[in-house]
Amino acid sequence: MQTTPTTATPPETVITAGWRCNGAETANSVNYTATNYGSTSFPMPEGTFTPYDQLTQAQVLGWCYANGVDQAAVEASIQAQIDDEINPPVVTPPLPWAVPAA
């Protein structure tokens, strides 16, 4: 996370958070994984202020979702990536004139 300096008022206000969503699935004894990541900026807080050292992951993720990160879309993208690994929509077969290696 990026914050304002400790000398600012209020100090260490989170202004940007990087986030990463990972997914994993095992199919046919093979492990498949996918990742989606980004960063989200936040307006300066109004009202209640939580000191930096008291922030929780759930709280910061809530800010991300409230400031443009579509949780359902990100998770659907992860699942689509995994589904495409399991059942590729495009494949590259060997050239029909290529002689297989012996």
N, CA, C and O of each residue as an XYZ file, in Angstrom:
408
protein
N       0.844     -1.174      0.000
C       0.000      0.000      0.000
C       0.886      1.232      0.000
O       1.998      1.219      0.526
N       0.379      2.282     -0.591
C       1.059      3.570     -0.557
C       0.252      4.493      0.335
O      -0.978      4.502      0.306
N       0.979      5.274      1.133
C       0.332      6.157      2.095
C       0.899      7.564      1.988
O       1.903      7.809      1.320
N       0.219      8.476      2.670
C       0.783      9.801      2.861
C       1.902      9.658      3.896
O       1.943      8.661      4.617
N       2.803     10.628      3.983
C       3.899     10.536      4.968
C       3.365     10.523      6.408
O       2.233     10.926      6.677
N       4.203     10.057      7.299
C       3.815     10.023      8.714
C       3.626     11.428      9.276
O       2.996     11.601     10.319
N       4.171     12.438      8.585
C       4.034     13.813      9.064
C       2.757     14.485      8.561
O       2.455     15.610      8.959
N       2.005     13.806      7.689
C       0.767     14.389      7.143
C      -0.345     14.314      8.189
O      -0.205     13.660      9.223
N      -1.445     14.993      7.900
C      -2.605     14.956      8.792
C      -3.807     14.485      8.003
O      -4.230     15.204      7.098
N      -4.385     13.333      8.281
C      -3.890     12.321      9.222
C      -2.684     11.591      8.635
O      -2.525     11.519      7.416
N      -1.830     11.049      9.517
C      -0.609     10.390      9.040
C      -0.906      9.019      8.417
O      -1.896      8.370      8.754
N      -0.045      8.606      7.523
C      -0.117      7.284      6.891
C      -1.521      6.936      6.399
O      -2.054      5.865      6.690
N      -2.100      7.866      5.648
C      -3.405      7.620      5.043
C      -3.190      6.835      3.764
O      -2.436      7.269      2.893
N      -3.842      5.683      3.636
C      -3.681      4.845      2.451
C      -4.308      5.557      1.257
O      -5.486      5.916      1.282
N      -3.507      5.757      0.216
C      -4.026      6.419     -0.978
C      -4.091      5.467     -2.170
O      -4.834      5.713     -3.120
N      -3.315      4.380     -2.125
C      -3.332      3.378     -3.186
C      -3.040      2.011     -2.589
O      -2.194      1.874     -1.705
N      -3.751      1.002     -3.082
C      -3.482     -0.375     -2.666
C      -3.351     -1.240     -3.905
O      -4.188     -1.192     -4.806
N      -2.296     -2.027     -3.937
C      -2.159     -3.039     -4.973
C      -2.874     -4.291     -4.493
O      -2.832     -4.625     -3.309
N      -3.527     -4.978     -5.412
C      -4.244     -6.191     -5.022
C      -3.967     -7.305     -6.029
O      -3.626     -7.044     -7.183
N      -4.116     -8.530     -5.583
C      -3.911     -9.703     -6.432
C      -4.952    -10.753     -6.034
O      -5.160    -11.025     -4.852
N      -5.593    -11.329     -7.037
C      -6.555    -12.408     -6.812
C      -5.995    -13.652     -7.478
O      -5.745    -13.656     -8.683
N      -5.797    -14.705     -6.701
C      -5.270    -15.966     -7.213
C      -6.359    -17.021     -7.169
O      -7.198    -17.027     -6.268
N      -6.339    -17.913     -8.149
C      -7.266    -19.035     -8.158
C      -6.517    -20.299     -8.486
O      -5.489    -20.259     -9.163
N      -7.020    -21.420     -8.015
C      -6.402    -22.713     -8.291
C      -7.482    -23.776     -8.348
O      -8.497    -23.704     -7.654
N      -7.235    -24.760     -9.193
C      -8.168    -25.876     -9.334
C      -7.375    -27.088     -9.809
O      -6.442    -26.959    -10.602
N      -7.746    -28.251     -9.325
C      -7.128    -29.488     -9.787
C      -8.149    -30.240    -10.619
O      -9.272    -30.489    -10.182
N      -7.734    -30.599    -11.840
C      -8.596    -31.384    -12.733
C      -7.728    -32.422    -13.421
O      -6.639    -32.112    -13.904
N      -8.213    -33.649    -13.463
C      -7.462    -34.733    -14.104
C      -6.047    -34.851    -13.530
O      -5.088    -35.085    -14.267
N      -5.928    -34.691    -12.231
C      -4.652    -34.794    -11.506
C      -3.634    -33.720    -11.903
O      -2.439    -33.879    -11.654
N      -4.096    -32.638    -12.513
C      -3.224    -31.531    -12.895
C      -3.676    -30.290    -12.131
O      -4.874    -30.027    -12.025
N      -2.714    -29.521    -11.595
C      -3.027    -28.277    -10.889
C      -3.011    -27.122    -11.876
O      -2.041    -26.942    -12.613
N      -4.076    -26.344    -11.892
C      -4.197    -25.168    -12.756
C      -4.307    -23.936    -11.872
O      -4.964    -23.971    -10.831
N      -3.665    -22.847    -12.283
C      -3.713    -21.615    -11.507
C      -3.932    -20.422    -12.428
O      -3.665    -20.484    -13.628
N      -4.419    -19.349    -11.848
C      -4.612    -18.103    -12.576
C      -4.489    -16.948    -11.592
O      -4.733    -17.104    -10.396
N      -4.111    -15.795    -12.112
C      -3.925    -14.605    -11.288
C      -4.458    -13.382    -12.017
O      -4.348    -13.278    -13.238
N      -5.030    -12.471    -11.268
C      -5.455    -11.180    -11.783
C      -4.990    -10.157    -10.748
O      -5.104    -10.395     -9.546
N      -4.468     -9.027    -11.207
C      -3.971     -8.040    -10.249
C      -4.202     -6.631    -10.768
O      -4.453     -6.417    -11.954
N      -4.113     -5.689     -9.863
C      -4.282     -4.292    -10.224
C      -3.992     -3.408     -9.026
O      -3.479     -3.872     -8.008
N      -4.320     -2.150     -9.151
C      -4.175     -1.223     -8.027
C      -5.379     -0.298     -8.023
O      -5.990     -0.037     -9.059
N      -5.698      0.183     -6.857
C      -6.860      1.041     -6.670
C      -6.464      2.235     -5.831
O      -5.777      2.094     -4.819
N      -6.898      3.412     -6.250
C      -6.639      4.640     -5.495
C      -7.873      5.003     -4.693
O      -8.999      4.678     -5.070
N      -7.644      5.678     -3.590
C      -8.728      6.031     -2.682
C      -8.751      7.528     -2.417
O      -7.706      8.179     -2.406
N      -9.953      8.076     -2.203
C     -10.031      9.480     -1.795
C      -9.589      9.601     -0.335
O      -9.561      8.613      0.399
N      -9.250     10.803      0.068
C      -8.888     11.022      1.470
C     -10.099     10.677      2.339
O     -11.233     10.996      1.980
N      -9.862     10.033      3.469
C     -10.979      9.603      4.314
C     -11.711     10.784      4.953
O     -11.129     11.823      5.267
N     -12.989     10.573      5.125
C     -13.820     11.540      5.855
C     -14.437     10.809      7.029
O     -14.787      9.635      6.917
N     -14.571     11.472      8.122
C     -15.183     10.837      9.287
C     -14.200      9.938     10.007
O     -13.089     10.358     10.332
N     -14.604      8.697     10.259
C     -13.794      7.753     11.013
C     -12.495      7.421     10.279
O     -12.503      7.128      9.084
N     -11.402      7.471     10.998
C     -10.078      7.174     10.442
C      -9.488      6.013     11.218
O      -9.442      6.039     12.448
N      -9.037      4.994     10.498
C      -8.376      3.849     11.127
C      -6.872      4.008     10.976
O      -6.383      4.118      9.852
N      -6.130      4.022     12.065
C      -4.676      4.117     11.962
C      -4.122      2.970     11.107
O      -4.651      1.859     11.123
N      -3.053      3.256     10.365
C      -2.469      2.296      9.438
C      -2.202      0.947     10.101
O      -2.527     -0.096      9.534
N      -1.617      0.960     11.291
C      -1.241     -0.293     11.938
C      -2.438     -1.086     12.465
O      -2.268     -2.182     13.001
N      -3.648     -0.538     12.316
C      -4.849     -1.241     12.755
C      -5.731     -1.686     11.578
O      -6.806     -2.246     11.794
N      -5.289     -1.443     10.344
C      -6.067     -1.846      9.174
C      -6.082     -3.364      9.044
O      -5.132     -4.049      9.424
N      -7.177     -3.868      8.500
C      -7.274     -5.299      8.230
C      -7.360     -5.516      6.724
O      -7.723     -4.610      5.974
N      -7.025     -6.709      6.301
C      -7.125     -7.045      4.886
C      -8.571     -6.880      4.408
O      -8.808     -6.334      3.330
N      -9.523     -7.343      5.194
C     -10.929     -7.237      4.810
C     -11.337     -5.772      4.627
O     -12.088     -5.451      3.707
N     -10.856     -4.900      5.480
C     -11.189     -3.481      5.393
C     -10.642     -2.881      4.092
O     -11.360     -2.172      3.387
N      -9.385     -3.160      3.777
C      -8.773     -2.596      2.574
C      -9.411     -3.188      1.320
O      -9.638     -2.465      0.350
N      -9.703     -4.485      1.321
C     -10.413     -5.076      0.179
C     -11.780     -4.422     -0.001
O     -12.214     -4.193     -1.130
N     -12.453     -4.124      1.095
C     -13.733     -3.428      1.028
C     -13.594     -2.080      0.344
O     -14.462     -1.691     -0.437
N     -12.514     -1.362      0.626
C     -12.260     -0.080     -0.052
C     -12.053     -0.305     -1.539
O     -12.559      0.456     -2.364
N     -11.304     -1.359     -1.884
C     -11.056     -1.656     -3.306
C     -12.381     -1.909     -4.018
O     -12.621     -1.372     -5.099
N     -13.239     -2.728     -3.412
C     -14.532     -3.041     -4.025
C     -15.418     -1.795     -4.115
O     -16.193     -1.649     -5.060
N     -15.306     -0.918     -3.152
C     -16.113      0.306     -3.160
C     -15.569      1.354     -4.126
O     -16.248      2.335     -4.429
N     -14.336      1.144     -4.614
C     -13.702      2.136     -5.486
C     -13.338      1.578     -6.854
O     -12.297      1.918     -7.417
N     -14.205      0.718     -7.384
C     -14.073      0.321     -8.773
C     -13.656     -1.107     -9.061
O     -13.730     -1.529    -10.215
N     -13.221     -1.867     -8.074
C     -12.864     -3.260     -8.333
C     -14.134     -4.100     -8.221
O     -14.766     -4.150     -7.165
N     -14.498     -4.756     -9.318
C     -15.694     -5.598     -9.353
C     -15.295     -7.011     -8.942
O     -14.772     -7.776     -9.753
N     -15.541     -7.350     -7.695
C     -15.111     -8.635     -7.144
C     -15.646     -9.801     -7.975
O     -14.892    -10.718     -8.299
N     -16.911     -9.780     -8.318
C     -17.495    -10.886     -9.087
C     -16.836    -11.016    -10.461
O     -16.590    -12.129    -10.926
N     -16.551     -9.898    -11.107
C     -15.920     -9.932    -12.429
C     -14.488    -10.444    -12.343
O     -14.052    -11.210    -13.202
N     -13.751    -10.028    -11.311
C     -12.371    -10.491    -11.136
C     -12.368    -11.999    -10.895
O     -11.582    -12.722    -11.505
N     -13.236    -12.471    -10.016
C     -13.289    -13.897     -9.724
C     -13.757    -14.701    -10.941
O     -13.270    -15.809    -11.168
N     -14.694    -14.159    -11.724
C     -15.135    -14.828    -12.953
C     -13.996    -14.902    -13.967
O     -13.863    -15.897    -14.679
N     -13.182    -13.863    -14.034
C     -12.027    -13.852    -14.937
C     -11.024    -14.928    -14.545
O     -10.468    -15.606    -15.409
N     -10.795    -15.085    -13.269
C      -9.889    -16.125    -12.775
C     -10.420    -17.500    -13.166
O      -9.665    -18.345    -13.647
N     -11.712    -17.725    -12.963
C     -12.298    -19.024    -13.300
C     -12.241    -19.272    -14.797
O     -11.990    -20.399    -15.224
N     -12.469    -18.236    -15.606
C     -12.400    -18.386    -17.064
C     -10.988    -18.750    -17.503
O     -10.812    -19.571    -18.403
N      -9.975    -18.144    -16.872
C      -8.588    -18.478    -17.201
C      -8.294    -19.948    -16.897
O      -7.662    -20.647    -17.688
N      -8.764    -20.394    -15.740
C      -8.554    -21.791    -15.358
C      -9.310    -22.717    -16.306
O      -8.764    -23.729    -16.746
N     -10.555    -22.383    -16.623
C     -11.344    -23.201    -17.555
C     -10.656    -23.302    -18.908
O     -10.664    -24.364    -19.530
N     -10.055    -22.197    -19.371
C      -9.352    -22.205    -20.653
C      -8.065    -23.027    -20.602
O      -7.636    -23.569    -21.620
N      -7.454    -23.122    -19.438
C      -6.286    -23.992    -19.302
C      -6.704    -25.458    -19.353
O      -6.039    -26.285    -19.977
N      -7.815    -25.763    -18.689
C      -8.302    -27.146    -18.656
C      -8.807    -27.569    -20.036
O      -8.496    -28.665    -20.503
N      -9.574    -26.715    -20.678
C     -10.140    -26.981    -22.005
C      -9.783    -25.826    -22.925
O     -10.597    -24.923    -23.120
N      -8.578    -25.834    -23.498
C      -8.125    -24.710    -24.315
C      -9.065    -24.432    -25.498
O      -9.443    -25.357    -26.216
N      -9.438    -23.169    -25.703
C     -10.310    -22.823    -26.824
C      -9.554    -22.819    -28.157
O     -10.166    -22.869    -29.224
N      -8.227    -22.760    -28.087
C      -7.378    -22.789    -29.279
C      -6.216    -23.737    -28.992
O      -5.609    -23.685    -27.923
N      -5.916    -24.604    -29.958
C      -4.798    -25.531    -29.798
C      -3.879    -25.423    -31.007
O      -4.273    -24.891    -32.045
N      -2.679    -25.916    -30.878
C      -1.703    -25.898    -31.969
C      -1.284    -27.336    -32.269
O      -0.341    -27.845    -31.662
N      -1.977    -27.992    -33.200
C      -1.578    -29.363    -33.541
C      -0.297    -29.344    -34.366
O       0.084    -28.299    -34.894
N       0.372    -30.491    -34.482
C       1.574    -30.528    -35.308
C       1.209    -30.303    -36.777
O       0.096    -30.603    -37.209
N       2.159    -29.774    -37.525
C       1.924    -29.549    -38.947
C       1.675    -30.895    -39.630
O       2.363    -31.872    -39.332
N       0.705    -30.957    -40.538
C       0.360    -32.241    -41.147
C       1.501    -32.835    -41.979
O       1.531    -34.046    -42.198
N       2.425    -32.015    -42.438
C       3.527    -32.529    -43.245
C       4.779    -32.810    -42.441
O       5.768    -33.314    -42.972
N       4.733    -32.481    -41.146
C       5.896    -32.722    -40.288
C       5.990    -34.201    -39.955
O       4.988    -34.857    -39.668
N       7.193    -34.702    -39.997
C       7.416    -36.107    -39.650
C       7.632    -36.183    -38.144
O       8.504    -35.501    -37.604
N       6.835    -37.021    -37.457
C       7.026    -37.141    -36.012
C       8.422    -37.651    -35.681
O       8.996    -38.465    -36.404
N       8.945    -37.157    -34.579
C      10.268    -37.602    -34.134
C      10.188    -39.064    -33.729
O       9.221    -39.500    -33.106
N      11.202    -39.799    -34.086
C      11.219    -41.248    -33.786
C      11.723    -41.515    -32.402
O      11.803    -42.671    -31.987
